[in-house]
Amino acid sequence: MRLSEILHRIQQPAAVGLFLITLLSFFSYVHNYAEPDALFWDENYHIASAQKYIHGVFFMEPHPPLGKLLIAAGELLLSPNEATDQFIGTDYAKDPPKGFSFAGYRLFPVLLGWLCAPIFFGIMFVVTRRSLLATLLSFLYVFDNAIIVHSRSAMLESAIHFFLLAMLLCFLLVLRSEHYSKQQRIFAVVMGMAFGALVTTKLNGLVMLVLFPMLLWHFRNALHAGAEVFVLTTAGFLLVFVPVWHTHFALGSRVITTLPDGNNEPGFYQASPAYKAIVREGKNGSLLNFPVMLADSMNFVGHYERGVPPLDLCKSGENGSPWFLWPFGGRTISFRWATPNGYAYQYLYLVPNLVGWMVSLAGVILAAGLLLASAILPLKEKLQHGFLMFTLLGLYGGYMVAISRIDRVMYLYHYFPALLFGYVLFAIAIMEIRRLGPIAVTASIRTGIVFACAMAVFANYEYFRPLTYYKLITDAEFQQRNWLQIWDMKCVKCERDSMLVKKTC
């Protein structure tokens, strides 16, 4: 059979799977995304920042600019609101006017959350080489209740997921491409661009630096090809990193005195005298001043983080949680609630798809076990994906170790990058497992296992749908969904029964 015929046979079912996943994720992520028509969680901060970009206001923020620039771009693109300056004089938006639309501000975060699904499918297809397995494994992302809730908002996590997954897919494609090929060069540039977009959205994206020493190791016997990939990824990174930050600096020329001050100069935050002079003289659009403005912006991150309190499990209403409980979903967060009648409530709740999260954790455990077994036991067959497992475990472990060293309060959604790494590890591990005790794991058994996981993930998603999409639910129905005590879920009229607080206070 000719190569072209083989590729044709592969591409057809893969295209069907890709279409199906893209369609399903549209309905789980995008449909009716403008509801609820109220601010929740960090939308208060990010919409205020987006309005400052729209009106050219100077401000400083702990997160890099790309995510908030995209939020502003969505509002400019759709323009559903007549006024876009209600919150330019504050860093925390509240009490939006009647009829205020969130469709524009949430547009790009929602679209990126949706488009993560086909990229996730691509990763699963590269790992498994089976379109059916890739489709079923993509259910892990498409029907993850917690990620869906967060992605349907004017927040940053969906952008992080999109650029992280795009970078990981390009990494895999660089490894699979022939050295010096046109495809490898393109994937290397796009990988660098994705990394640039990642770290200009949120600094936790720096964990993806782990991929670069792994690339060096992969190209250890082809140094010229490795050097070319390094140069191209660096070029791609700079192509995004510099323009994004320059756009942020160039837009910030209007000083509003109701905004914070650092040294008795209202509206200048913690800017240095040099940065203040640049803004006053209207030279913030000059690349010559880029190093000064970037250094000040990085210094502000440290200043802001020092002001964030640590986790306090004894504090009433604490929504933060210790990092070691995140793999099990602890602790969940009530983003908002409302009661349109006297007997039921609407909740927007950050609660995990427990089946999916356990699959992710199983992926980490299985991959670690397989690597350990290959190192200490005389296996009959070598691991086919040992390098990938080691890389993904490095990402997962590196991220969790870095998070555990942060003193400020952290939240369940900070686990999302590690959760995605676990999903990929599960796909890799399931392809490596060849026996379950006396039973040989055939292709049909492997497909059956993945199918069962996918159906369980979907059933879990459906059961928790009311908390994901702000649907009416009674107290009794809410309590039925409070599966684990470490989730610390609380309905409006219920007593808080926190296992964590009882043991800590």
C-alpha positions in Angstrom: 0.0 0.0 0.0 1.4 3.4 -0.9 2.2 6.0 1.7 -0.3 8.4 0.3 -3.1 5.8 0.7 -2.1 5.2 4.3 -2.1 8.9 5.1 -5.5 9.2 3.4 -7.0 6.5 5.5 -5.6 8.1 8.7 -6.7 11.6 7.8 -10.4 10.8 7.1 -11.3 9.4 10.5 -9.1 11.9 12.2 -10.9 14.7 10.5 -14.3 13.3 11.6 -13.0 13.1 15.2 -11.7 16.6 15.1 -15.0 17.9 13.8 -17.0 16.1 16.4 -14.8 17.3 19.3 -14.9 20.9 18.0 -18.7 20.7 17.7 -19.2 19.2 21.2 -16.9 21.7 22.8 -18.8 24.6 21.2 -21.9 23.5 23.1 -20.1 22.9 26.4 -17.9 26.1 26.3 -19.5 28.7 24.0 -23.2 28.4 23.9 -25.0 31.2 25.9 -21.6 32.3 27.4 -22.8 35.8 28.2 -24.9 34.4 31.1 -24.9 35.1 33.9 -25.0 38.9 33.2 -23.1 39.7 36.3 -19.5 40.1 37.5 -17.9 37.1 39.2 -14.5 36.3 40.7 -11.6 38.1 38.9 -13.8 39.6 36.2 -14.0 42.6 38.5 -10.2 43.2 38.0 -9.8 42.1 34.4 -12.8 44.1 32.9 -11.5 47.2 34.7 -8.1 46.6 33.1 -9.6 46.0 29.7 -11.4 49.3 29.9 -8.2 51.1 30.7 -6.6 49.6 27.5 -9.6 50.8 25.5 -9.2 54.4 26.8 -5.4 54.5 27.0 -5.1 54.7 30.8 -1.8 54.1 32.5 -1.9 51.3 35.0 0.2 48.5 36.5 -0.9 45.0 37.2 0.5 41.7 38.6 -0.3 39.7 35.4 1.3 40.3 32.0 -0.9 42.1 29.5 -1.9 39.7 26.7 -4.9 38.2 28.4 -6.4 41.5 29.3 -5.6 43.0 25.9 -7.7 40.1 24.4 -10.5 40.9 26.8 -10.4 44.5 25.6 -10.2 43.4 21.9 -13.4 41.3 22.3 -15.3 44.3 23.6 -14.0 46.5 20.8 -14.9 43.8 18.2 -18.5 43.3 19.3 -19.2 46.7 20.9 -22.3 45.6 22.7 -22.1 48.5 25.3 -22.5 52.2 24.5 -20.1 53.2 27.3 -16.8 51.4 28.1 -15.4 53.8 30.7 -17.4 53.0 33.8 -14.4 51.4 35.6 -11.3 53.2 34.3 -10.9 55.1 37.6 -10.7 51.9 39.7 -8.8 48.6 39.7 -11.9 46.7 40.9 -15.1 47.0 38.9 -18.4 46.7 40.7 -22.1 47.5 40.2 -22.2 47.5 36.4 -25.1 49.6 35.0 -28.4 48.1 34.0 -28.2 46.4 30.6 -24.4 46.0 30.8 -23.3 43.2 28.4 -20.5 40.8 29.1 -20.5 39.3 25.6 -17.6 41.3 24.3 -15.4 41.1 27.4 -15.8 37.3 27.6 -15.5 36.7 23.8 -11.9 35.8 23.4 -11.5 33.9 26.7 -14.5 31.8 25.6 -13.2 31.3 22.1 -9.8 30.2 23.3 -11.3 27.8 25.8 -13.4 26.3 23.0 -10.4 26.1 20.6 -8.3 24.3 23.2 -10.4 21.2 22.4 -9.2 20.7 18.8 -5.6 21.3 20.0 -6.1 18.8 22.8 -7.4 16.4 20.2 -4.3 17.0 18.1 -2.1 16.1 21.1 -4.0 13.0 21.8 -3.8 11.9 18.1 -0.1 12.5 18.0 0.4 10.4 21.1 -2.0 7.5 20.2 -2.1 7.6 16.4 -5.7 6.4 16.7 -8.5 8.8 15.8 -11.1 7.0 18.0 -8.8 7.0 21.0 -8.0 10.7 20.4 -11.7 11.5 20.2 -12.6 9.6 23.4 -9.6 11.0 25.3 -10.6 14.5 24.3 -13.8 14.1 26.4 -11.5 14.8 29.4 -11.1 18.4 28.3 -14.4 18.9 26.5 -16.5 17.9 29.6 -14.3 19.1 32.5 -16.8 21.1 34.6 -14.3 23.2 36.4 -12.4 24.3 33.3 -15.6 25.1 31.5 -16.8 27.4 34.3 -13.6 29.3 34.4 -13.3 29.5 30.6 -16.8 31.1 30.2 -15.6 34.3 31.9 -13.5 37.4 31.3 -10.5 35.7 33.0 -7.1 34.5 32.0 -7.0 30.7 32.4 -8.5 29.8 29.0 -5.7 31.8 27.3 -3.1 30.0 29.4 -4.6 26.6 28.4 -4.7 27.5 24.7 -1.1 28.7 24.5 0.2 25.9 26.8 -1.5 23.2 24.7 -0.4 24.8 21.5 3.2 24.9 22.7 3.0 21.2 23.8 1.5 20.2 20.4 4.3 22.0 18.5 6.9 20.4 20.8 5.5 16.9 19.9 5.5 17.8 16.2 9.1 19.1 16.3 10.1 15.8 17.8 8.3 13.8 15.0 9.5 16.0 12.1 12.6 15.2 10.0 15.6 17.3 10.9 16.0 20.5 8.7 12.5 20.0 7.2 10.2 22.9 6.5 7.6 21.4 8.8 10.1 21.3 11.7 11.1 24.9 11.2 7.5 26.0 11.2 6.6 24.1 14.3 9.7 25.5 16.1 8.7 29.1 15.3 5.1 28.5 16.4 6.3 26.8 19.6 8.3 29.9 20.4 5.4 32.2 19.6 3.1 30.1 21.8 5.6 30.4 24.7 5.8 34.1 24.2 2.0 34.4 24.3 2.0 32.1 27.4 4.4 34.1 29.5 2.8 37.4 28.4 -0.5 36.1 29.8 0.4 34.7 33.2 3.8 34.0 34.7 2.9 30.4 35.8 3.5 29.6 32.1 7.2 29.7 32.8 6.9 26.1 33.8 7.0 25.3 30.0 10.7 26.2 30.1 11.1 22.5 31.0 10.6 21.7 27.3 13.7 23.4 26.2 16.3 21.2 27.9 14.3 18.3 26.7 14.7 19.6 23.2 18.4 19.9 23.7 18.5 16.3 24.9 16.5 15.1 21.9 18.9 16.8 19.5 22.1 15.7 21.3 23.2 13.7 18.2 22.1 16.4 15.7 23.6 19.6 17.1 23.1 21.6 14.0 19.4 20.8 13.8 19.1 21.5 17.6 20.8 24.9 17.2 18.4 25.7 14.3 15.4 24.8 16.4 16.7 26.8 19.3 17.2 29.9 17.2 13.8 29.6 15.6 11.9 29.1 18.9 13.8 32.1 20.3 12.8 34.2 17.3 9.2 33.1 17.6 9.2 34.0 21.3 10.5 37.5 20.7 8.0 38.0 17.9 5.3 37.8 20.5 6.9 38.9 23.7 8.2 42.3 22.6 5.1 43.5 20.6 2.7 42.5 23.4 4.6 44.4 26.1 5.2 47.3 23.8 1.4 47.5 23.1 0.8 47.7 26.8 3.3 50.4 27.3 2.3 52.4 24.3 -1.4 52.5 25.3 -0.8 53.7 28.8 -0.4 57.4 28.4 -3.4 58.8 30.3 -2.9 59.2 34.1 -6.0 59.1 36.3 -5.5 60.4 39.8 -8.1 58.1 41.4 -5.9 55.2 40.7 -3.2 54.0 43.2 0.0 55.8 43.8 3.4 54.6 45.1 5.2 57.8 46.1 2.5 60.5 46.6 1.8 60.8 42.9 -1.7 59.5 42.3 -2.2 57.3 39.3 1.4 56.2 38.8 1.2 53.0 41.0 4.8 51.9 41.8 6.4 53.4 38.7 10.0 54.6 39.1 10.9 58.3 38.5 12.3 57.3 35.1 9.1 55.6 34.0 7.0 58.5 35.3 9.1 60.9 33.2 8.7 58.7 30.1 4.9 58.9 30.5 4.8 62.6 31.2 6.9 63.3 28.1 4.8 61.0 25.9 7.7 58.7 25.1 6.0 55.5 26.3 5.6 54.4 22.7 9.4 54.4 22.1 11.2 51.0 22.0 14.2 52.8 23.4 12.4 53.0 26.7 11.2 49.4 26.6 13.8 48.1 29.1 13.0 50.7 31.8 9.2 50.1 31.5 9.6 46.3 31.5 11.8 46.3 34.6 9.3 48.5 36.4 6.5 46.2 35.4 8.4 43.1 36.7 9.2 44.9 40.0 5.5 45.6 40.4 4.7 41.9 40.3 6.9 41.3 43.4 5.4 44.4 45.1 1.8 43.2 44.5 2.5 39.6 45.5 4.0 40.7 48.8 0.6 42.3 49.6 -1.4 39.1 49.0 -2.2 37.3 52.3 -1.2 33.7 52.9 -3.7 30.8 53.0 -5.7 31.0 56.2 -7.9 28.0 56.7 -9.4 29.4 59.9 -10.6 32.6 58.1 -14.4 32.7 57.5 -15.1 32.6 53.8 -11.6 31.6 52.8 -11.7 30.2 49.2 -8.1 29.2 49.0 -6.8 25.7 49.5 -3.5 23.8 50.0 -1.9 22.6 46.8 -1.7 18.9 47.9 -5.6 18.7 47.9 -6.0 20.0 44.4 -5.7 16.6 42.6 -8.8 15.5 44.5 -10.7 18.8 43.9 -10.2 20.5 47.3 -11.4 23.2 47.8 -14.2 24.1 45.4 -15.3 27.8 45.0 -18.7 29.3 44.8 -18.3 32.1 42.2 -21.8 33.5 42.7 -25.4 32.5 43.5 -28.9 33.9 43.1 -32.4 32.9 44.0 -35.1 33.7 41.4 -37.7 32.0 43.6 -38.2 30.9 47.2 -37.2 27.2 46.9 -34.3 26.8 44.5 -31.0 28.6 43.7 -28.7 29.2 40.8 -25.0 28.5 41.5 -21.9 29.1 39.5 -19.6 26.7 41.2 -16.0 25.7 40.5 -16.3 22.0 41.1 -14.2 19.3 39.3 -15.3 16.5 37.1 -14.1 13.9 39.6 -13.9 11.1 37.1 -11.7 13.2 34.8 -9.5 14.4 37.7 -9.0 10.9 38.9 -8.0 9.9 35.3 -5.4 12.7 35.4 -4.0 11.6 38.7 -4.0 8.0 37.5 -2.0 9.1 34.5 0.7 10.6 36.7 0.9 7.5 38.9 0.9 5.1 36.0 3.6 7.1 34.1 5.8 7.3 37.2 5.3 3.6 37.8 6.2 2.6 34.3 9.3 4.8 34.3 10.4 3.4 37.6 9.8 -0.2 36.5 11.8 0.4 33.3 14.7 1.7 35.3 14.9 -1.1 37.9 13.3 -4.2 36.2 14.4 -6.2 33.2 11.3 -5.5 31.0 10.9 -7.6 28.0 10.0 -4.6 25.9 11.4 -1.1 26.2 9.0 1.8 26.7 8.1 3.4 23.4 7.2 6.8 24.9 9.6 6.9 27.8 11.0 10.3 26.7 7.5 11.8 26.6 6.5 10.4 29.9 9.7 11.8 31.5 9.0 15.2 30.0 5.4 15.4 31.1 6.3 14.2 34.5 8.9 16.9 34.7 6.2 19.4 33.7 3.8 18.1 36.3 6.3 17.8 39.1 8.0 21.0 38.3 4.8 22.9 38.3 3.5 21.4 41.6 6.9 22.0 43.3 7.0 25.6 42.2 3.4 26.1 43.4 4.1 24.6 46.8 6.9 27.1 47.3 4.5 30.1 46.9 3.6 31.8 50.2 0.5 33.7 49.1 -3.0 32.1 49.0 -3.6 29.9 45.9 -6.8 28.5 44.5 -8.1 25.3 42.9 -7.9 26.7 39.4 -4.1 27.1 39.8 -4.1 23.3 39.4 -5.4 23.4 35.8 -2.0 23.3 34.0 -1.0 20.2 36.0 -4.4 18.7 35.4 -3.8 19.0 31.7 -0.4 17.4 32.0 -2.0 14.5 33.8 -4.5 14.0 31.0 -1.6 13.7 28.5 0.3 11.4 30.8 -2.8 9.1 31.0 -2.9 8.9 27.2 0.8 8.1 27.0 0.5 5.5 29.8 -2.5 3.8 28.3 -0.6 3.3 25.1 2.4 1.8 27.0 0.5 -0.7 29.1 0.6 -4.1 27.5 -0.6 -6.4 30.3 -3.0 -6.2 33.2 -1.8 -9.1 35.2 -2.4 -12.2 33.1 -4.5 -10.3 30.5 -2.8 -9.0 27.4 -4.0 -5.5 26.6 -5.1 -5.6 23.0 -6.2 -2.7 20.9 -9.8 -3.5 21.6 -9.3 -3.7 25.4 -7.4 -0.4 25.3 -10.3 1.2 23.4 -12.8 -0.3 25.8 -11.0 1.2 28.8 -10.8 4.6 27.2 -14.5 4.4 26.1 -15.6 3.6 29.7 -13.6 6.5 31.0 -15.1 8.9 28.4 -18.6 7.8 29.2 -18.1 8.2 32.9 -16.6 11.7 32.3 -19.6 12.7 30.3 -22.1 11.3 32.9 -20.2 13.2 35.6 -20.4 16.4 33.5 -24.1 16.0 33.1 -24.8 15.4 36.8 -22.9 18.6 37.7 -24.4 20.6 34.8 -26.6 22.8 37.1 -23.5 24.1 39.0 -21.6 24.7 35.7 -24.3 26.6 33.8 -26.1 28.5 36.6 -29.2 26.4 36.5 -31.8 26.1 39.2 -31.1 23.5 41.9 -32.6 22.8 45.3 -30.6 22.4 48.6 -31.2 18.7 48.6 -30.0 18.4 45.0 -26.9 20.5 45.9 -26.1 18.3 48.8 -26.3 15.2 46.7 -23.4 16.7 44.6 -21.2 17.4 47.6 -19.3 14.1 47.1 -16.1 14.8 49.1 -15.7 16.6 52.4 -12.5 18.2 51.3 -14.5 20.0 48.5 -16.1 22.1 51.3 -19.2 22.8 49.2 -21.8 24.9 50.9 -25.3 25.8 49.8 -26.8 29.1 50.8 -28.9 27.9 53.7 -26.5 25.1 54.8 -24.0 25.1 57.7 -20.4 25.0 56.6 -18.9 21.6 57.5 -15.2 22.0 56.7 -12.9 19.1 57.5 -9.9 21.3 56.9 -10.9 24.1 59.3 -11.9 21.6 62.0 -8.5 20.0 61.9 -6.5 23.2 61.6 -8.2 25.6 64.1 
